[in-house]
C-alpha cells in the first residue's frame, strides 16, 4: 500500500505557486491552524548518513541520539524503530513527531532537499508504526500526534482561481484545480491520521480529548481545498470519525449544515460540496425509522435548497442520491421532495433542467400512489412545459418518463387527471416540434394513452379541438375589431 502512496507522492505537480509553509521551515501561522508550536526540542544531525553500525554500536548511537540535548530550528536524523529497544520506542516516537512539525517551502524544489527527505521518511515510519500495532501509543504521544497533524494540515488555503484573476463569471467546473505542492508530505500526514482513527488500539474515550469539536471544525474547513486528492482523504477520514466517535455525530451534521447554508445563500462557491454529500449519503442510509424530525428539517432546509445554486452540475449526482435515499427511507417525503424540486425548477438553464428531470424520475421510482396523487397536478403541468421545450434534450428527457414501468403505472391509475393536463402539449409537439426524435417519442406516448383509455383520449381530443376553435374564433374577432378601428381612424 505504501509503495502506491510514495509513487503518488512523486507525481509532478501542475502548479507550484504557494508553498506549504511560511518559509524554509518552522510553523505556518494560520487562522485554521490549531496553534503554533515550539521547535526548541528538535535537533539536527548534519552528518551524512553512513553505513548501518552493528547492533551494539547502533544501540549506543540511538541512546545518545534520544538523550542528546536538542538544538533549536533544526531537524534530526533519528534511528528507525526496529533499531532501538522496545522500551525506548515511545520516546523515539515522540521525537519523530517533533521532527515532523517542521514545515518547508515546497514552491522551491531545490531548497532543503535533505531535510524534506528526512521528514518524508519519518512520516512513512510513523504510519508503519501505527499500522503495525506493535506498540500501543501512550496518551501523551497521542496528544503530540494530533498536535503534529494539526500543525501540518491546518493552514490558510490559497485563494481560488477566480479570486486570483478577479473573474467572477468564470464557471467553477472550467477552472483548473490548484494542486498542493506539499502533497508528498501532506498525503502521509493524512494517511497517519486515517490509520490513527481506524486503529483498533485507538481508545475513543482518550482520542476524543484531542479529536474534539475544534479539530473537526477545522477539518471541515479544509473541504474547500481545490486539490481533489486532499478532499478525497478528508472525506474518508471524516466518515471514519463520524462512525467511531458517536459523541461528535450531531455536531458534524450541524457543521455540514452550516457549510451548505453559506454556500446556498452567500458564496455559491465551495470545492467540497460533492464530497460532503457523499458522506451524508452514507449517513442517511443508516438513519433509523421512524425518521427524526431533525433529519426531515435537514432535507427541507439544506438538501432541497441545494438545487438553487448555479454550479449544481458539480455535485448533482451526490445530491440526487441523498434525496432519493430520504424517499426510499420514508415514502411520505416524496410529496415534499417533488414540490421542492418544482420550487427551484430552472427557467432558462436547459442543462440544469435535464438534471432535474433525471432526478425526478429517480424520486418517482420510489414514490407510492398516495403521495403521487398529492403532487401530480403541479408536477405534470411542469412536465407539459418540458415536453414543449425547444431544447430537444429537455423534451426528450421528459418523454423518457413513459419508458419507466413504475411511472407509467402511476400515470395509468391517474390518467383522468394527467391526460387532460398534457394532451395539448403532445398535440403541439406532433404538429410543430422541429426534432424528429421528439416527434417520434410523442407519437408513442399518444398511442400509449389511446391504448389505456380510448374514450378518455377521444374526449381530450374533442376538448382540445373546441379550445382551438374557440381560440381561432377569438383571434378572428380581434382582427375584425382592429380592422374596424383602422377604417374608423382613416375616415
C-alpha positions in Angstrom: 0.0 0.0 0.0 2.8 2.4 0.9 4.6 1.8 -2.4 1.5 3.3 -4.0 1.4 6.2 -1.6 5.0 7.1 -2.3 4.6 6.7 -6.0 1.6 9.1 -6.0 3.6 11.5 -3.9 6.3 11.7 -6.6 3.8 12.7 -9.3 4.6 16.0 -11.0 2.5 18.9 -9.6 0.9 21.1 -12.2 1.1 24.3 -10.3 3.9 25.2 -7.9 3.0 28.6 -6.6 2.2 28.9 -2.9 4.1 26.7 -0.6 3.1 24.6 2.3 4.7 26.9 4.9 5.6 30.5 5.6 9.3 30.0 5.0 12.0 27.3 4.6 10.9 25.6 7.8 9.1 26.4 11.0 5.4 26.6 11.8 3.0 28.4 9.5 0.6 30.7 11.2 -2.9 30.3 10.0 -6.4 31.1 11.0 -7.1 27.4 10.5 -4.1 26.2 12.5 -4.6 24.6 15.9 -1.9 26.8 17.3 1.8 27.5 17.0 4.4 25.0 18.2 7.9 25.3 19.6 10.9 23.9 17.7 13.3 24.0 20.7 13.0 20.2 21.3 14.1 19.2 17.8 17.8 18.8 16.8 19.5 18.1 13.5 22.3 15.7 12.8 24.2 17.4 10.0 26.5 14.4 9.3 25.6 12.5 6.3 24.2 9.0 6.7 26.9 6.3 6.6 26.8 2.5 6.8 24.5 0.9 9.3 26.5 0.2 12.5 26.5 -3.1 14.4 23.6 -3.8 16.9 25.7 -2.8 20.0 27.0 0.3 18.3 23.5 1.1 17.0 22.1 0.8 20.5 24.7 3.2 21.8 24.0 5.6 19.0 20.3 5.5 19.4 20.6 6.1 23.2 22.9 9.0 22.5 20.5 10.5 19.9 17.5 10.1 22.2 19.2 11.7 25.1 21.2 14.3 23.3 20.4 18.0 24.1 18.3 19.4 21.3 19.4 22.3 19.2 16.8 24.9 18.0 15.5 25.3 14.5 17.0 22.1 13.2 15.7 18.7 12.0 17.1 15.5 13.4 18.0 12.2 11.6 16.8 9.7 14.1 17.3 5.9 14.1 14.5 3.6 12.9 12.1 1.9 15.4 13.5 -1.5 14.7 17.0 -0.3 15.7 16.1 0.7 19.2 14.9 -1.4 22.2 11.1 -1.6 22.7 11.4 0.3 26.0 12.7 3.4 24.1 10.2 3.3 21.2 7.7 5.6 22.8 10.4 8.2 23.4 11.6 7.8 19.8 8.0 8.1 18.6 7.7 11.5 20.3 11.0 12.7 18.9 9.9 11.7 15.4 6.6 13.6 15.8 8.6 16.7 16.8 10.7 16.2 13.7 7.6 16.2 11.5 6.4 19.5 13.0 8.8 21.3 10.6 7.2 22.8 7.5 9.1 23.6 4.3 8.8 25.9 1.3 7.7 23.5 -1.5 7.5 26.2 -4.1 11.3 25.7 -4.4 12.1 22.1 -5.1 15.9 22.7 -4.6 15.6 24.1 -1.1 16.4 21.9 1.9 16.1 18.7 -0.1 17.8 16.5 2.5 15.6 17.8 5.4 12.5 17.3 3.3 13.5 13.7 2.6 14.2 13.1 6.3 10.7 14.3 7.2 9.2 12.2 4.4 10.9 9.0 5.6 10.0 9.8 9.2 6.3 10.1 8.3 6.4 6.8 6.4 7.9 5.2 9.5 5.2 6.7 11.8 2.5 5.4 9.5 4.0 1.9 9.5 4.4 2.0 13.3 0.7 2.8 13.9 -0.5 0.4 11.2 1.6 -2.5 12.6 0.0 -2.1 16.0 3.3 -3.4 17.5 3.1 -1.0 20.4 0.2 0.9 21.9 0.8 4.7 21.8 0.8 6.5 25.2 -1.7 9.2 25.9 1.0 11.9 25.9 2.1 10.7 22.5 -1.4 10.7 21.1 -1.8 14.3 22.1 1.5 15.1 20.4 0.5 13.1 17.3 -2.7 15.2 16.9 -0.7 18.4 17.5 1.8 17.4 14.8 -1.0 16.6 12.4 -2.8 19.9 13.2 0.4 21.9 12.5 0.8 20.3 9.1 -2.7 20.2 7.7 -4.5 23.2 9.3 -3.3 26.1 7.1 -4.6 29.0 5.1 -5.9 27.6 1.8 -4.6 29.5 -1.3 -7.2 31.9 -3.0 -9.5 30.2 -5.5 -8.7 30.7 -9.2 -11.5 33.3 -9.7 -10.1 35.3 -6.7 -6.6 35.4 -8.4 -8.0 36.6 -11.8 -10.9 38.7 -10.5 -13.2 36.8 -12.9 -16.4 36.3 -11.0 -18.2 35.0 -14.1 -15.8 32.0 -14.6 -17.6 28.7 -14.3 -16.2 26.6 -11.4 -16.2 23.4 -13.4 -14.0 25.2 -16.1 -11.3 26.3 -13.6 -8.0 24.4 -13.3 -7.8 22.9 -9.8 -4.9 24.1 -7.6 -2.6 21.1 -6.7 -0.9 21.4 -3.4 2.9 21.4 -3.8 3.5 19.9 -0.4 1.3 16.9 -1.2 4.2 14.3 -0.9 4.3 15.2 2.8 0.7 16.2 3.3 -0.6 12.9 2.0 1.5 10.9 4.5 0.2 13.2 7.3 -3.4 12.4 6.2 -2.6 8.7 6.0 -1.2 8.9 9.5 -4.4 10.5 10.8 -6.5 7.9 9.0 -4.5 5.0 10.4 -4.8 6.5 13.9 -8.6 6.9 13.6 -9.3 3.4 12.3 -6.8 1.6 14.5 -8.4 -0.9 16.9 -5.8 0.3 19.5 -7.2 3.9 19.5 -9.5 4.3 22.5 -12.2 6.8 21.6 -12.5 7.9 25.2 -8.9 9.2 25.1 -8.8 10.2 21.4 -11.9 12.4 21.7 -10.0 14.7 24.0 -7.8 15.6 21.1 -10.1 15.0 18.1 -12.6 17.4 19.6 -15.1 19.8 18.1 -12.5 22.4 17.3 -10.4 19.8 15.4 -13.5 18.5 13.5 -14.5 22.1 12.5 -11.0 22.8 11.2 -11.1 19.6 9.3 -14.4 20.6 7.7 -12.8 24.0 6.7 -10.3 22.1 4.6 -13.0 20.6 2.4 -12.8 23.9 0.4 -9.4 22.8 -0.8 -9.1 22.8 -4.6 -6.9 19.7 -4.6 -9.2 16.7 -5.3 -6.6 14.4 -3.7 -6.9 16.2 -0.4 -10.7 16.3 -0.5 -10.7 12.5 -1.1 -8.6 11.9 2.1 -10.7 14.3 4.1 -13.9 12.6 3.0 -12.6 9.2 4.1 -11.2 10.5 7.4 -14.4 12.5 8.4 -16.6 9.5 7.6 -14.4 7.3 9.8 -14.6 9.9 12.6 -18.4 10.0 12.3 -18.5 6.2 12.5 -16.1 5.9 15.5 -16.9 9.0 17.6 -20.6 8.8 18.3 -20.4 11.8 20.5 -19.4 14.0 17.5 -22.3 12.9 15.2 -24.8 15.7 15.9 -22.1 18.3 15.8 -20.7 17.0 12.4 -24.2 17.1 10.9 -24.8 20.6 12.2 -21.4 21.9 10.9 -22.1 20.4 7.4 -25.5 22.1 7.5 -23.9 25.4 8.2 -21.4 25.0 5.2 -24.4 24.3 3.0 -26.2 27.4 4.2 -23.2 29.6 3.5 -22.8 28.0 0.0 -26.5 28.4 -0.9 -27.3 31.9 0.4 -23.9 33.6 0.4 -21.0 32.4 -1.7 -22.2 29.8 -4.2 -18.6 28.7 -4.3 -17.2 25.7 -2.4 -14.9 22.9 -3.7 -16.1 20.2 -1.4 -19.9 20.1 -1.6 -19.8 16.8 -3.6 -17.6 15.1 -1.0 -19.7 16.3 1.9 -22.8 15.0 0.2 -21.1 11.6 -0.3 -20.5 11.4 3.4 -24.2 12.3 4.0 -25.4 9.7 1.6 -23.9 7.0 3.8 -25.2 8.7 7.0 -28.7 9.0 5.6 -28.5 5.3 4.5 -28.1 4.4 8.2 -30.9 6.6 9.6 -33.3 4.6 11.8 -37.0 4.6 11.3 -39.2 6.4 12.2 -37.0 9.3 11.0 -36.3 12.0 13.5 -37.7 15.5 12.9 -34.2 16.9 12.8 -33.4 14.8 9.7 -36.6 15.9 7.9 -35.8 19.5 8.6 -32.3 19.0 7.2 -33.9 17.7 4.0 -36.2 20.7 3.7 -33.8 23.4 4.8 -30.5 22.3 3.3 -30.7 19.5 0.8 -33.6 20.7 -1.3 -32.3 24.3 -1.5 -29.0 22.9 -2.8 -30.9 22.7 -6.1 -30.8 26.5 -6.3 -27.1 27.4 -6.9 -25.9 27.7 -10.4 -22.9 25.2 -10.2 -25.2 22.3 -9.3 -23.8 20.1 -12.0 -20.6 19.7 -9.9 -22.4 17.9 -7.1 -25.8 16.9 -8.5 -25.1 13.2 -8.7 -24.4 13.0 -4.9 -27.3 15.3 -4.1 -29.7 13.2 -6.1 -28.5 10.1 -4.3 -29.1 11.8 -0.9 -32.6 13.0 -1.9 -33.6 9.6 -3.2 -32.3 7.9 0.0 -34.8 10.0 2.0 -37.7 9.0 -0.2 -36.7 5.3 0.0 -36.4 5.5 3.7 -39.8 7.3 4.2 -42.2 7.3 1.2 -44.2 10.1 2.8 -41.5 12.5 2.0 -42.0 12.1 -1.8 -44.6 14.9 -2.0 -42.2 17.3 -0.1 -39.3 16.5 -2.3 -41.2 16.8 -5.6 -42.8 20.1 -4.6 -39.3 21.3 -3.5 -37.9 20.4 -7.0 -40.7 22.3 -8.6 -40.0 25.3 -6.4 -36.4 25.5 -7.7 -37.1 24.4 -11.2 -34.7 26.3 -13.6 -36.3 28.8 -16.1 -33.6 29.4 -18.6 -30.9 26.8 -17.9 -31.7 23.8 -20.1 -28.7 21.6 -18.9 -30.0 22.1 -15.3 -33.5 21.1 -16.4 -32.1 17.8 -17.8 -30.5 17.1 -14.4 -33.8 17.9 -12.6 -35.8 15.6 -14.9 -33.3 12.7 -14.3 -33.6 13.2 -10.5 -37.3 13.5 -10.7 -37.5 10.1 -12.4 -35.4 8.5 -9.6 -37.7 10.1 -7.0 -40.9 8.9 -8.8 -39.4 5.4 -8.9 -39.6 5.4 -5.1 -43.0 7.2 -4.9 -46.2 5.4 -3.9 -49.6 6.1 -5.4 -51.0 8.0 -2.4 -48.1 10.5 -2.4 -48.1 10.7 -6.2 -51.7 11.9 -6.2 -50.9 14.7 -3.8 -48.5 16.4 -6.2 -49.4 15.1 -9.7 -51.2 18.3 -10.9 -48.4 20.8 -10.5 -45.9 18.0 -11.5 -47.5 17.3 -14.8 -48.0 21.0 -15.6 -44.3 21.4 -15.3 -43.7 18.2 -17.4 -46.1 19.6 -20.1 -43.9 22.7 -20.3 -40.8 20.5 -20.6 -42.5 18.5 -23.4 -42.8 21.6 -25.5 -39.2 22.8 -24.8 -37.4 23.9 -28.0 -34.3 22.3 -26.5 -34.6 18.8 -27.7 -32.7 17.2 -24.8 -35.3 18.6 -22.3 -38.3 17.5 -24.3 -36.6 14.1 -25.0 -35.8 13.6 -21.3 -39.4 14.4 -20.2 -40.7 11.9 -22.8 -38.4 9.2 -21.4 -40.7 9.1 -18.3 -43.1 6.9 -20.3 -40.3 4.3 -20.7 -40.3 3.7 -16.9 -42.8 1.0 -15.9 -43.5 2.2 -12.4 -44.1 5.8 -13.6 -46.4 4.5 -16.4 -48.4 2.5 -13.9 -48.8 5.6 -11.7 -49.9 7.6 -14.7 -52.3 4.9 -15.8 -54.0 4.9 -12.4 -54.5 8.7 -12.6 -54.9 9.1 -16.4 -58.3 11.0 -15.9 -56.3 13.9 -14.3 -53.0 13.7 -16.1 -54.0 13.3 -19.8 -56.1 16.5 -19.9 -53.1 18.4 -18.5 -50.6 17.2 -21.1 -52.7 16.4 -24.1 -52.4 19.8 -25.7 -48.6 19.7 -25.2 -48.5 16.3 -27.0 -50.6 17.7 -29.9 -48.3 20.7 -30.2 -45.2 18.5 -30.4 -46.7 16.4 -33.1 -47.6 19.4 -35.2 -44.8 21.8 -34.6 -41.7 20.3 -32.9 -38.6 20.5 -35.0 -36.8 17.5 -33.7 -37.6 14.1 -35.3 -36.7 12.1 -32.2 -39.0 14.2 -30.0 -41.8 13.9 -32.6 -41.4 10.1 -32.7 -41.4 9.7 -28.9 -44.5 11.9 -28.6 -46.4 9.7 -31.1 -45.5 6.7 -29.0 -46.8 8.4 -25.8 -50.1 9.3 -27.6 -50.5 5.7 -28.7 -49.9 4.5 -25.1 -52.7 6.8 -23.8 -55.0 5.7 -26.6 -54.5 2.0 -25.6 -55.0 2.9 -21.9 -58.4 4.6 -22.4 -59.8 5.3 -25.9 -62.9 7.2 -24.6 -60.8 9.5 -22.5 -58.4 10.1 -25.4 -61.2 11.0 -27.7 -62.8 13.2 -25.1 -59.5 15.1 -24.6 -59.2 15.3 -28.4 -62.7 16.8 -28.7 -62.0 19.4 -25.9 -58.7 20.3 -27.5 -60.4 20.9 -30.8 -63.0 23.0 -29.1 -60.4 25.1 -27.4 -58.5 25.6 -30.7 -61.7 26.5 -32.5 -62.6 29.0 -29.7 -59.1 30.5 -29.8 -59.3 30.8 -33.6 -62.7 32.5 -33.4 -61.4 34.9 -30.7 -58.4 35.7 -33.0 -60.7 36.4 -35.9 -62.9 38.7 -33.8 -59.8 40.6 -32.6 -58.6 41.1 -36.2 -62.0 42.2 -37.2 -62.1 44.7 -34.4 -58.7 46.1 -35.3 -59.8 46.4 -39.0 -62.9 48.4 -38.0 -60.8 50.6 -35.8 -58.3 51.2 -38.6 -61.1 52.1 -41.0 -62.8 54.4 -38.5 -59.4 56.2 -37.9 -58.8 56.6 -41.6 -62.2 58.3 -42.1 
